[in-house]
Amino acid sequence: MAPIPKPTASTVGAIYRAYEAANKHYDSLGISVGEIGTECDRALWYGFRWASKPEEIDGRKLSIFRTGDRWEEVMVADLERIGVEVWGQQDRIRLVHGFVRGKCDGKALGIPEAPKTEHLCEFKSSNDKGFKLIVKDGCRKAKPLHFAQCQIGMHMFGLTRCLYYVTNKNDDSRYVERLEYDVEFCLRQLARAERIVFSDEPPTGICTKPDDFRGMFCKHHAVCQEGAQPRVTCRSCLHVQPERGGDCHISCARWSKPLSVDEQKAACPAHLFLPGLVDGEQIDVDEENEVITYRMRNGTIWTDGAANDNTQGGSTKAA
């Protein structure tokens, strides 16, 4: 018989709940520099289209995030202690018409290995297992998301070197790697991001079946592999139009107007899902009444249209 787990202490539970109450979820307005190195194009497209429900983050994980922020402060102090000048923390990254977005951890001058070279700074903390993998394989192989983040940051600020600085949270070991700017890598990633942002169709994903291990823990697994209905927002609507030449501007072709972030989240009664987000085959379109009919994978007929209840996305009947 398995032992009965000990209950969480009331004080600890209260602390975690306080973290959860203070946490404000927000949808990324574009593609985060921290995620641009994601292997799956489709996952990035789903994220940009706000297709999946927001991830529920519990108090313990939020506490881990706060600890990571404190480590960043310690690591800046470490560099300043040895005479390195650090500035520009949280400088904004805006590329691809503002749809590739993020912030840098700082810039530095006086790094002992190259004192006269200005470096981008990327600070990370890791558990023991992850830290040892980074030491063994280096940033590019061990942490491809970190590598892409460093590269895009260098591209944004016109720098040729990045100081990738990692702390082992278990024993305070430190690891430093100087990364060199790879212009070809950056241009490929930014072209890929632009293609994803301005595509009305979900790109090909890396998972070929629902039980593909590469997608089992993806936050878009339900929409991508299980036929779950996406969220009803302007981002999932066929009328939405990302705009070139601005800073993450989104407009609506149906109403011929720019959309605020609040409007994008609320959507409107004229919402129609992008066909690529519907788990079925399009079989009819009524442009006058603004409805689209699909034969779903389970055999039912589903009608998506302005007169339908957005909370259900339309009406269904047996095929």
C-alpha positions as CSV (number, residue, x, y, z in Angstrom):
1,M,0.0,0.0,0.0
2,A,1.3,3.4,-0.9
3,P,2.0,5.7,2.0
4,I,-0.5,8.6,2.6
5,P,1.2,11.8,1.5
6,K,1.7,14.5,4.1
7,P,-0.6,17.5,3.7
8,T,0.8,20.8,2.6
9,A,1.3,23.1,5.6
10,S,-1.3,25.8,5.8
11,T,1.4,28.5,5.8
12,V,3.0,27.1,2.6
13,G,-0.3,26.8,0.9
14,A,-1.2,30.4,1.8
15,I,2.1,31.6,0.4
16,Y,1.6,29.7,-2.9
17,R,-2.0,31.1,-3.2
18,A,-0.7,34.6,-2.6
19,Y,1.8,34.1,-5.5
20,E,-1.1,32.9,-7.7
21,A,-3.4,35.8,-6.8
22,A,-0.7,38.3,-7.6
23,N,0.2,36.7,-10.9
24,K,-1.2,38.4,-14.0
25,H,-1.4,36.2,-17.1
26,Y,-0.8,37.9,-20.4
27,D,-0.8,36.6,-23.9
28,S,2.4,37.3,-25.8
29,L,1.7,40.0,-28.5
30,G,4.1,38.3,-30.9
31,I,6.8,35.6,-30.9
32,S,8.9,35.8,-27.8
33,V,12.7,35.8,-28.3
34,G,12.7,33.2,-25.5
35,E,10.6,30.9,-27.7
36,I,11.8,31.7,-31.2
37,G,14.2,28.8,-31.2
38,T,11.3,26.4,-30.7
39,E,11.7,23.5,-33.1
40,C,8.0,23.3,-34.1
41,D,6.7,26.1,-36.5
42,R,3.1,25.1,-35.7
43,A,3.6,25.6,-32.0
44,L,4.8,29.1,-32.6
45,W,1.9,29.8,-34.9
46,Y,-0.6,28.5,-32.3
47,G,1.0,30.7,-29.7
48,F,0.8,33.8,-32.0
49,R,-2.8,33.0,-32.7
50,W,-3.7,32.6,-29.0
51,A,-5.1,29.2,-29.9
52,S,-4.8,27.4,-26.6
53,K,-6.0,28.2,-23.1
54,P,-3.6,30.1,-20.9
55,E,-1.2,27.9,-19.0
56,E,-2.2,27.5,-15.3
57,I,1.0,28.3,-13.3
58,D,0.9,27.1,-9.7
59,G,2.4,29.0,-6.7
60,R,5.4,26.8,-6.4
61,K,6.4,27.4,-10.1
62,L,5.8,31.1,-9.7
63,S,8.2,31.0,-6.7
64,I,10.8,29.4,-8.9
65,F,10.4,32.2,-11.4
66,R,11.0,34.8,-8.7
67,T,14.1,32.9,-7.6
68,G,15.4,33.1,-11.1
69,D,14.9,36.9,-11.1
70,R,16.9,37.2,-7.9
71,W,19.7,35.1,-9.4
72,E,19.8,37.6,-12.3
73,E,20.5,40.4,-9.8
74,V,23.2,38.3,-8.1
75,M,24.9,37.6,-11.4
76,V,24.9,41.3,-12.4
77,A,26.5,42.0,-9.0
78,D,29.1,39.3,-9.7
79,L,30.2,41.0,-12.8
80,E,30.3,44.4,-11.3
81,R,32.4,43.0,-8.4
82,I,35.2,42.1,-10.9
83,G,35.1,45.5,-12.6
84,V,32.7,44.8,-15.5
85,E,30.3,47.6,-16.4
86,V,26.7,46.4,-16.9
87,W,23.9,48.5,-18.3
88,G,20.8,48.3,-20.4
89,Q,18.9,45.7,-18.4
90,Q,15.4,45.2,-19.8
91,D,16.2,47.1,-23.1
92,R,13.4,46.1,-25.5
93,I,13.9,43.8,-28.5
94,R,11.5,44.6,-31.4
95,L,12.0,42.9,-34.8
96,V,9.8,41.7,-37.7
97,H,7.4,44.6,-37.6
98,G,7.4,44.4,-33.8
99,F,6.1,40.8,-33.8
100,V,9.4,39.3,-32.5
101,R,9.6,40.7,-29.0
102,G,11.5,40.5,-25.8
103,K,14.0,42.2,-23.4
104,C,17.7,41.7,-22.9
105,D,19.3,41.0,-19.5
106,G,21.9,43.7,-20.2
107,K,25.1,44.7,-22.0
108,A,28.6,44.6,-20.6
109,L,32.0,46.0,-21.1
110,G,35.2,44.8,-19.5
111,I,34.7,41.0,-19.7
112,P,38.1,39.6,-18.7
113,E,38.4,37.4,-21.9
114,A,37.8,40.5,-24.2
115,P,37.8,43.7,-22.1
116,K,37.2,46.1,-25.1
117,T,34.4,44.1,-26.7
118,E,30.8,45.0,-25.8
119,H,28.8,41.9,-25.0
120,L,25.1,41.2,-24.8
121,C,24.4,39.5,-21.5
122,E,22.1,36.5,-21.0
123,F,21.7,35.3,-17.4
124,K,20.3,31.9,-16.6
125,S,20.0,29.7,-13.5
126,S,19.6,25.9,-13.8
127,N,19.2,22.8,-11.7
128,D,22.1,20.5,-11.4
129,K,21.1,18.1,-14.2
130,G,20.6,21.0,-16.7
131,F,23.8,22.7,-15.6
132,K,25.9,19.7,-16.1
133,L,24.5,19.3,-19.6
134,I,25.3,22.9,-20.5
135,V,28.9,22.4,-19.3
136,K,29.2,19.2,-21.2
137,D,27.6,20.3,-24.5
138,G,27.6,24.0,-24.6
139,C,24.7,26.4,-25.0
140,R,23.9,25.7,-28.7
141,K,23.4,22.0,-28.3
142,A,22.2,21.8,-24.6
143,K,19.9,24.8,-24.7
144,P,18.8,25.7,-28.2
145,L,16.1,28.2,-27.0
146,H,18.8,30.0,-25.0
147,F,21.1,30.1,-28.0
148,A,18.4,31.5,-30.3
149,Q,17.6,34.1,-27.6
150,C,21.2,35.2,-27.4
151,Q,21.6,35.4,-31.2
152,I,18.4,37.5,-31.7
153,G,19.6,39.8,-28.9
154,M,22.9,40.3,-30.6
155,H,21.2,40.9,-33.9
156,M,18.9,43.5,-32.4
157,F,21.7,45.6,-30.8
158,G,24.3,45.1,-33.4
159,L,26.7,43.2,-31.2
160,T,29.1,40.4,-32.1
161,R,29.5,38.6,-28.8
162,C,27.2,37.4,-26.0
163,L,28.1,36.5,-22.5
164,Y,26.0,33.4,-21.6
165,Y,26.3,33.2,-17.8
166,V,24.7,30.3,-16.0
167,T,24.5,29.5,-12.2
168,N,23.9,26.0,-10.8
169,K,21.0,26.5,-8.3
170,N,22.1,23.4,-6.4
171,D,25.7,24.3,-5.5
172,D,26.3,27.8,-6.8
173,S,28.7,26.6,-9.5
174,R,29.1,29.1,-12.4
175,Y,29.5,28.6,-16.1
176,V,30.4,31.3,-18.7
177,E,30.4,30.9,-22.5
178,R,31.1,33.6,-25.0
179,L,28.8,33.1,-28.0
180,E,29.7,34.5,-31.4
181,Y,27.0,36.3,-33.5
182,D,25.8,34.0,-36.3
183,V,24.2,36.3,-38.9
184,E,22.9,33.4,-41.1
185,F,21.2,31.8,-38.1
186,C,19.5,35.0,-37.2
187,L,18.3,35.8,-40.7
188,R,16.8,32.4,-41.0
189,Q,15.0,32.6,-37.7
190,L,13.6,36.1,-38.4
191,A,12.4,35.0,-41.9
192,R,10.8,32.0,-40.3
193,A,9.1,34.2,-37.7
194,E,7.8,36.5,-40.4
195,R,6.4,33.6,-42.4
196,I,4.6,32.3,-39.3
197,V,3.1,35.6,-38.3
198,F,1.7,36.4,-41.7
199,S,0.4,32.9,-42.5
200,D,-3.3,32.2,-42.3
201,E,-2.7,28.4,-42.2
202,P,-1.0,26.5,-39.5
203,P,2.5,25.4,-40.6
204,T,3.5,21.7,-40.6
205,G,4.3,20.5,-37.1
206,I,7.0,18.2,-35.9
207,C,4.5,15.7,-34.4
208,T,3.1,13.1,-36.8
209,K,0.6,11.4,-34.3
210,P,-1.0,12.3,-31.0
211,D,1.3,10.2,-28.9
212,D,4.5,11.6,-30.4
213,F,6.7,12.2,-27.4
214,R,7.9,15.5,-28.8
215,G,4.5,17.0,-28.3
216,M,3.2,15.3,-25.2
217,F,4.0,18.3,-23.0
218,C,3.4,21.0,-25.5
219,K,0.8,23.5,-24.3
220,H,-0.9,23.3,-27.7
221,H,-1.3,19.5,-27.7
222,A,-5.1,19.6,-27.2
223,V,-5.7,21.9,-30.1
224,C,-3.0,20.4,-32.4
225,Q,-3.6,16.7,-31.8
226,E,-6.9,16.2,-30.0
227,G,-9.3,18.4,-32.0
228,A,-10.0,20.8,-29.1
229,Q,-11.7,24.0,-30.0
230,P,-9.3,27.0,-30.0
231,R,-10.0,30.1,-28.0
232,V,-12.4,32.6,-29.4
233,T,-10.3,35.7,-29.9
234,C,-9.5,38.0,-32.8
235,R,-6.2,36.2,-33.3
236,S,-8.1,33.0,-34.2
237,C,-10.5,34.8,-36.6
238,L,-10.2,34.7,-40.4
239,H,-10.9,38.5,-40.5
240,V,-7.7,39.4,-38.5
241,Q,-4.7,40.9,-40.3
242,P,-1.2,41.4,-38.9
243,E,0.1,44.6,-40.3
244,R,3.6,45.3,-41.7
245,G,5.6,48.5,-40.9
246,G,4.4,49.1,-37.3
247,D,5.0,47.8,-33.8
248,C,2.9,44.6,-33.6
249,H,-0.2,46.2,-35.1
250,I,-3.2,44.0,-35.8
251,S,-6.3,45.1,-37.7
252,C,-9.7,43.6,-38.6
253,A,-10.7,43.3,-42.3
254,R,-14.3,42.8,-41.4
255,W,-14.7,46.1,-39.7
256,S,-11.8,47.9,-41.4
257,K,-10.2,49.1,-38.1
258,P,-7.1,48.6,-36.0
259,L,-7.6,46.4,-32.9
260,S,-6.4,47.1,-29.4
261,V,-5.2,44.2,-27.3
262,D,-8.4,44.2,-25.3
263,E,-10.5,44.1,-28.4
264,Q,-8.4,41.2,-29.7
265,K,-9.0,39.2,-26.6
266,A,-12.7,40.0,-26.5
267,A,-13.5,39.2,-30.2
268,C,-16.9,40.1,-31.6
269,P,-20.1,38.3,-32.8
270,A,-18.7,38.3,-36.4
271,H,-15.9,35.9,-35.3
272,L,-15.2,33.1,-37.8
273,F,-12.4,30.6,-37.1
274,L,-9.5,30.4,-39.4
275,P,-10.3,27.2,-41.3
276,G,-6.9,25.7,-40.4
277,L,-7.9,25.8,-36.7
278,V,-11.1,23.7,-37.3
279,D,-10.8,20.0,-36.8
280,G,-12.8,19.2,-39.9
281,E,-13.3,19.6,-43.7
282,Q,-14.9,22.8,-45.0
283,I,-18.0,21.8,-47.0
284,D,-20.0,25.0,-47.5
285,V,-19.7,28.8,-47.3
286,D,-22.5,31.3,-47.2
287,E,-20.8,34.7,-47.6
288,E,-24.0,36.7,-47.4
289,N,-24.9,35.3,-43.9
290,E,-21.2,34.9,-43.0
291,V,-21.3,31.3,-42.0
292,I,-19.0,28.4,-42.8
293,T,-20.0,24.7,-42.6
294,Y,-17.6,21.9,-41.8
295,R,-17.8,18.1,-41.6
296,M,-15.9,17.4,-38.4
297,R,-13.5,14.5,-37.9
298,N,-16.1,12.8,-35.7
299,G,-18.7,12.9,-38.5
300,T,-20.9,15.8,-37.2
301,I,-21.7,18.8,-39.3
302,W,-20.7,22.1,-37.6
303,T,-21.7,25.6,-38.7
304,D,-19.5,28.5,-37.6
305,G,-21.0,31.9,-38.1
306,A,-21.9,35.4,-36.8
307,A,-25.3,34.3,-35.6
308,N,-24.0,31.5,-33.4
309,D,-22.9,31.5,-29.8
310,N,-19.2,32.2,-29.7
311,T,-18.8,30.2,-26.5
312,Q,-19.6,27.1,-28.6
313,G,-18.2,28.3,-31.9
314,G,-21.3,27.4,-33.8
315,S,-24.0,24.7,-34.1
316,T,-23.6,21.0,-34.7
317,K,-25.8,18.2,-35.9
318,A,-25.2,14.6,-36.9
319,A,-24.0,13.9,-40.4
